[in-house]
């Protein structure tokens, strides 16, 4: 019987633990997906084992499924709340509310979209396009013009540019349409 050093015993234990799918699965439950991926790209010998790869793939598939369910729920909540905000806007409009109330409600709507733009606007491109078009239509509204320019920049990355030669302000939409702003100042 050969004598083994403490480091050899620890290395053997380490290899046995990480090659055992049940223990590995238990370890993965305490990790984030990015940590498990970082573990797999260490190029340690056990990361090339079929058992390790199978356990890792099952773990990552479960994490992806949980993430997708979470995003779907966030998107449902986002849609429900934007519908509510738009209904409030239409209620104010129908009941003859003041322009000040309408502007405040529109700010609430676009603030909510801005707060959730990273996860929700990228999911539904039609919704994103619809809101950009709605904002572009409001460019000519004297009470919402400045807010429109603000939200176009914050939500869609559309900022006012200046043609230095003619001293005319304009914006370029996501569809590469140039809209001049010279006629919208009241």
N, C-alpha and C positions, 0 to 999 in steps of 0.2 A: 504494500500500500504506500503510495507516494505521498509526500508531504506537500500540502498546498498552502499557499499564502492566503492571507486575509483578502487581498485584492482579487486573487483568482476565484475564491469562494463568492465574493460579491459579484464578480463578473458573471459567474455561472448562475447565480440567483437572479441577477438582472436579466440574463438571456432567457431563463426559464419563465420568469414572470411575463416578459413582453412577448414571448412566443405562445403563451397559453391564452387561447381566445376568451375564456370566461374571465380570467383576471384582467386581461386587456380591455375587455368590454366594460368591466367595472371601473377601470382607470379612466376610460374615455368618458364615462358618465359625469366625471368631475372636471372635464376639460371643455373649453370652448372649441368650436370647429377649427378656428385658426390655429389653436395650440396643437390640435391633433395633426393638422397639415404640416405645421412646423416640425413636429416629431417625425413625420414621414419623410421629410426632405433632408433629414440629417445624414442620410446615406449610411446609417448604421446597418450592420449585417442583417439584423432581425427585420428591418423595413422591407426587405426583398422577399421575405417569407410569405407564402401563399396565405397562411393563417392570419398573419398580421394584415395583409392587404384586404382579405375578405372581411375581417372584423372592422377595419377602417372604413371600407366602402359601406357597410351596413350602418355604421355610426353616422357617417356623413349624409347618407340618404335620409336617415331619421331627422337629423338637424335641418336638412333642406326642407323636408316636409313640414316641420314645426315652423320654420321661417316663412314658408309659403302660406301656411294657415294664418300666421300672425299678420302678414302683409294683406291677405284677403280681408281679415277682420278690420284692420286699420282702414282699408279702402272702403269697406261698407260703411263704417262710421263716418268717414270723410264725405261720402256721397250723401248720406242721410243729413249730415249737418249743413252741407252746401245747399241742399234742397230746402231745408228749414230757413236758412238765411235768405235765399231767393224768394221764398214764400212771404217772409216778413217784408221784404222790399216791395213786392207786388201788393201786399196788404196796405202798406203805407201809401203807395201810389193810388190805389183804388179809393181809399178812404179820404183822399185829398190832403194828405200830409204835406208839410212844408218841404221846400227844397233842401233845407238844412237837415231834416230827418232822413231824406233820401240819400244825401251825401254821406251821412254818418252810417247808414245801413250798408251802402256800397263799400265804405272803408272797412266795416266789419267783415264783409264777404271777402274782399281781396286780402285783408290781413290774415284771415283764416287760410286762404289758399296759399299765401306766401309762407305761412308757418309750416304748411304741410307739403310744400312743393317737391321736396326731394323724393318722398316715397309715393306720393299720390299722382302728381302730374305726369310722371314718366310711365305710369301704368296705362293711362287712358289718353292716347294722343288726340283723339277727337275732342275730349273735354278740354285739353290744353289749347287746341286750335280755336275752339269755340270761345274760350275766355280771352284769348288774344284778340280775336275779332271784336268781341264786346268792348274791350278796352279801346281798340282803334276807333270804334264808332263813337265813343265818348270823348275823343280828342277835341271835337268841336263844341262840346258843352262847356260853357264858360265857368260853371260852378265846380266842375270836376276835371278840368283840363290839367291842372298841376298834379292832382292826385293820379290821373291817368298816366302822365309821364313818369311819376314815381313808381307806380306798380308795373308799368312796362319794363322799367329798368330792374326792379327787384325780382320780379317773377320770371320774366322772359329774357332778361339781359339785353333789352332794346333801349339804347340810350340816345339822347339828343346829340346830333353831330352838327357841325357848322361848315358850310361851304365858304371858306375864307375869301374866295374870289368874289362871290356875289353877296356875302354876309347874310346868308339864308340858313336858318336852322331846319334840320330834317331828321327823320328817323328811318332806319331800314328794318323792315319786318323780318320775321323768320322765313318768309317766302321771298326774300330779297326784293321786296317792293319798296321803293323810296317814296316817303310821304313828307312833303314840305310843310313846315309849321308856320309859315309867314302869315297865312290867312286866319289862323285860329286865335290870335291874341285879340282880346276885346278891349 
